């Protein structure tokens, strides 16, 4: 038996991208270096030695990409600004007007097609010049970001009414400064914690800057949140799950919505001698009041859950796992749509959030064109259908969820994975950069048109 799940009339259907992943034109029209321009040149950091120097060449082909979005039927498009395209020297030197001109042209063309722009100010591509001054672990970066936010919103705030300050501060802190898998490739606990704090502090200042230039705008931040479950019923696995949740989720949610860091996680850091009390001196009086500046919406990026196994005791002394990983996407992430529902309900019940947008959700499946040029990515369609069903269920149960941004419009540079992982609704032909619509594009197109999914 089939049934339709109808979405609210004003539900926003959309797609998302980010600057370094699609733009290319790494040194065009006065753009400065970013830390990703530098990081991708280090041998062994990116699969196949890939870089974002060309990426999808969106900088030249953006008109073609807007036509794709128009054909898809989206209400909105989330994209990010390349900070070093606006301020090539970071916080120093002149504003690069050609960079601002590019984004102004993009915004105006989107509005002409009745596609609402959602701008993300920071999606990981810090100007190299600011990194050389200390980067995110240094407090000077907070004012630099606020200045950048002021410049961009001064130029575009009369037309752009939806702003996201940061994308996934956990990734910037953990992958960039703790495990070194992302730019700039550091491995230092104190730097990681200071980075997380300065990202959140700069968010608060940017909210104020944007609102001063666009009083009628809606401003938020995007967090990647990961529901966690213990692998077994053991005390050790439950304890490890609580710590994981605290470091991954509550470390960002609590300052935003409760004005404090979770005390149990601070104590855990101190107990494990990762840091000393003096190492937390980057937290100054008044900082948390700035971080908890009220926002209009929370952006949520969701891909998978985590199954947590304690490393405090030998595995053979722990209880037998009762929670096992299910089917995975091609990147190795478990598919678990119910965890998205559970996460949304938790946000509703535990935090005073006005509105939520799913700002990223999608799956890596690497199937390409068949001999007829068709791309039958049925697994991606199934993934999207399951997760949109979870979204619908959450809305029905009272979650203030106002839109869904599929990740992503087209296959692109996927950070440390290079071009090996394909998340797009559109295939990017590697040699020609031609765009080919996948079956998932056509499915999402129909879903948007119907404002409904068929189960």
N, C-alpha and C positions, 0 to 999 in steps of 0.2 A: 504493500500500500504506500502510495506517495503522498506527500503533503508539502505545502508551501510555507516557508517561514518569511513573513513580511516584516520589513524593517520600518522604523518611524519615517514619516514623510520628509522630515528635514535631516535625515541621516546623511552624513558626508561620505561619499565614496571617492577614494583617492589612491594615488601612488606616491612613492617616495624614492629619492636618490640622494647622493651627496657629491660635493664638488670634486674632490680628488678622485673619486671612483669613476666619474664619467667625463669630466671636462676636457682633460688633456691640456694642450696649449700651455705647457708647464712654464714657459718663459716668454709667452706672447704679450705684447702690448704693455710692457712694463711690470709684469707680475714678478714678485720676488720668490725666492726659494722658501719652501715649507719643510718641516722636519721629515715629511714623507718623501719629498724629492730627494733628500739626503739619505734617508734610511734605505730606500730601495736600491741605492748604489752600493750598499755593503754586501759583499758576496755571501750567499747562503741564507740571507734573511727572508727572501721572498721566493716562493716556488717558481722554478724555471727562470729565475732571474728577471721576472716581470717587473714593470714599472707602470706608473700612471702618466707617463710623459705624453701619450696619445690617448689612452683609455678608449672612450667611445667617441672622441672628438666632438663632444657636445658643444664645446665653445664655438665651433664652426657650424654645427648641424642642429642647433637648438630649434630652429624653425621647423625642421623635419620632425623633431621629437615632440614639439607641441602639437603638430598634426596627428601624431600617433595618439597622444592623450585625448585630443578632441574626438578622434575616431573611437577610442575606448569609452568615452562618455563620462570621464571623471568630473567630479565637482571641484576638486582641489588637487594641488600638486605641492608636495613638500620637497624643498631643495635646500642646499646649504650654500653659504657664501664662503669663498676662499679668502681668508683673512689677508694672506700675502698678496692677493690680487688688488686689495684695497690699500693696504699699507705695506709696501714691499720691504720696508725696513722695520716693520713691527710698530713700535711706539715712537719711532723717530722718522724724520724726513717728511716729505710731502705726500699728500693723498694722491693716489693714482686714479685720476678721473676716468681713464679708459676702463678701469675695472668697474667702477660704479656705473659707467655708461652701459656696460654689458648687462649687468643685473637689472638696470632700469628698463632696458629694451626687453629683457625676458619678462619682467613683471607686466609691462604694458601689453605685450603680446598675449600673455595669459589672460589678462583682464578682458581683452578684446574677444577672446574665445569663451568668456564666462567661466574661466577656471580660476578658482581662488588660490592665490599664492600663500603658502605657509613657509616662512623663512626660518631656517636654523642657522644661527650665527656661528656655531663652532661644532664641526664634525671632524675633529681630531687633527686638522692640518695647521698646526701652529707655525707662524713665520719663523724661519730659521734664525733670523736676527734676534728674536725674543728668546729663543732657546739659548743662544750664545750669551745672553745676559742672565741666564739662570733658569728660564722656563717656568713651568707650573710650580715647582717646589719653592720658588721665591715670591715674596709678597708683592713685589713690584708688578707682577703679572695681573693682579686684580684691577689696578687702575688702568693698565694697558687695555684690558678687555672692555672695561666700562667706556673708555674713550672710543674704541672701535665700534661698540654697540651704538654709541651716540652718533658717530659719523654715518653709519649705515641707516639707522632709523631716521636721522635728519633728512636724508635724501629720499628714502622710500616710504616713510611713515604716513604720508598723505594717501598712499594707495594700498600698502600692505597692512592688513588689520589682524594678522595672526603671526605671532613671533615665538620662536623656541630659542632659548638662550644656548643650552648645551645639549649635545647628544651623548648619552651614556657615559657620565663621568666615571662610573666604575671601570669601564674599559680603559679609559685614558689613564687612570691611576694604576690599575692592576696590570694591564698588559704593557703599558708604556713605561712604568716606573718600578714594578715589582718583579714580574717574570721576564720582562725584556723582549717579548715576542712582537710588540708593536713599537713604532717610533715614540720616543728616541732610543729605546732599547736599554733602559737602566734596570737595575735589580737592587733596590734599596728600600727597606720598610719605611724609614722616616720620610724619604722623598715621596713615597706612594701616599702616605697619610697626609703630608703637607699638600700634595697635588690635589687630593680629594677635597680638602678643606678650601683651598684657594679657588678651585672650580666652583664650589657651591657659593663661596663668598662673592666671587665675580658675577655669578648668576644674580644674586640679590641686587648688586649695584646696577647690573644691566637692565633688570626689570624697571628700576626707577628711571634710567636714562631713556628707555623706549617709551615709557608712559609720558615722560616730559615732552617728547617729540610727537607722540601719537596718543593723545589722551583717550581716544575711543578704541584703541587696540586691545586685543586679548593676548596675554603673555603667559608662557609656561616654560616647562623644562621637560626633556625626555629622559626617562630612566629605563634601563634594561633591567627588568626584575625577573627573578628565577625562583619559582616555588621549589621547596626542598622537602624531601621525605626521607626518613631513616631507612636504611637497607634492611634492618631487622628491628626486633623489639628490645634490643639490649639498651641498657643505660648509656653505654658509650656511643652508640649510633645516634640516640636521641640527643645527647649532649653535643655531638659533632654537628648535627643538623641545626641545632639552635645557634651555634657559633657561625656556621655557614650563612644562615639567614641573617644574622646580625651584621656580618661583614659585607654581604652582597646586597641586601635589601634595606634593612633598618638603618644602616649607616648613612643612607641618603634620604630615606623617607622621614625619619625622625627629626633631623634638623629642619627639613622643609616644612613639616606640618605640626611639629611639637616643640620646635625651638631648642632641641637638645640632642646630643649624641647618646646612643644607648650605653648606659653605664656598664652593663655586663660585658660589652665588647671592649670598652676601654680597659676594664679590669683584666680581661683575657689577654689583651696585648701586653699589659704590664707583667702579668704572671708568667707569660711565655718569654719574657725578656726581649721581645721584638723591639720594644722601645722603652725608654725611661720616662718618668714624669717630665723631665726637662726637655725630652724630645717632642713633647706636645705643646711647646711654647709658641708655636705658630698660631694657636687659638687665642685671640685677644678679646678683651672685654668689648662687648657690643657686637661681636661678629655674628653670633647666632640670631640676634635680632634682625640683622641684615639678611642672613640666609633665609629666614622664615618670612620675609616680605610676602604678603599674600599674592597668590597667582590665580589666574583665571582657569587654567586647566593643567592637567598632568598628561604628558605624552608617555605612553607605555609601549616599549618594544618587547615583544614576547616571541620566543622561538621554541623553548623546551623547558623541562623541569630538570632538577638534579636529584639523584639518588645517592645519599650520603653514607659512606662507610668510614668508621673511625680509624684513625691511624695511631691512637693512643695505646692500643694493645695489639699483639700479633693476631693476624686474621684467624688463625686456627683456634684462638682462645675466645673469639667473639661468637655471638649467636649466629646461627645459620640465616643467611639472607632470605627474606620473605617477599621483598619487592625486587622485581627483576626488570631490566630494561627491555622495552618492546621494540617495535619496528623503528628503523632509523632512516633519515634522509642520506643523500650521498655525501654530505659533509660529516656524517656520524652523529648527528643530533637526534635524540629520541623524539618520536612523534607522540605528543600527549596533550590533546586538545582540552581534556577535562581540567588540566592544571591551569589553563588560561581562565576558565570559568571560576575555579576556586580562588585564583589570584584576584580577579575582579571583585569577587564577593568580599575577600579580605580587605581590599582597599576601601570598599564601601563601608565596612563595619568598623574599621580601625582608624581611619584617617578622614579629616574634614575636607574632602576633595570636591570642588564644585562640578567639575566636568573632566571626563577622560576621553582621550583619543588613542586608539591603537595606531601609533605612528610608524611601527614596522611590524610585519608578520609575513613570513613566507618560508620557502623551502628550497634547498639546493637539490636539483635533479639535472643531471648533465647530459640528457638525451638531446641529440641534434637532429637536423633535417634528414628525412628518409629520401629514397631515390626520387620521389616526386616533389621534394622540397617542403613536405609537411612535417610539423613537429608535434607529435602526439604525446604530450607530457601529462598523461592521465593521473599519475601519482601526485603531481602538483595540484591538479584540480581537486583531487580527493582531500589533500591536505587543507586547501583553502576552504573547501566545503565544511570540513569538520570544525575548523577553527571559527568560521563565521557562524556555525551552529552554536558554538560555545558563547560567542558574542551575543547572539540573539537571546539565548537563555539568560545571560546575565542582565541584559536590558529588561527582559520580562520580569526578572526578580529584583528590579529597582535600581540597578547601577546606572548612573548618569553618564552613559557612553554615547558620544555624539558623532563618531566617525571612525573609519577604518582606512588605513593607508597600506596597501599591499607593498611588500618589499620583493621585487623592485620593478621599475618600468622595463629595464633591459639588462641583459647580462653585462657585467662590468668588472672592474678591478676590485677583487674581494680581499684587500689588505694582504696579510701574510700568505693567503692562498693564491695570490695572483689572479690569473684568469682561469684557474682550474675548476672553480665552483660556479655553477650557473643558477642564479636566483631569479632571473628575469622572466617577465611575461612575453618579452620580445628577445629573440635570438640575435646576437651581434656576430655577424660573419667575421671571423678573425682576420682574414686577409683584406677584405674590402670595407669592413665596418658597416656593410649593409644591414638593415634591420628586417627581420622576418618574424611575423606574428606567430606565436605558438597557439596551440589549442587552448591553453589556459588563458590567453588574452581574450579569445572569443568567448570562453565561459564567463570570465569576469565582466566582459562587455555586456552579455545578456543579463547577468546578475544586477549590474548597475541599472540597466534599462528597466528591468522588472521591479527593482528595489526589493528583491526577494530571492531566496534560494530554494531550489526544489530538492527535497530529500527522497 
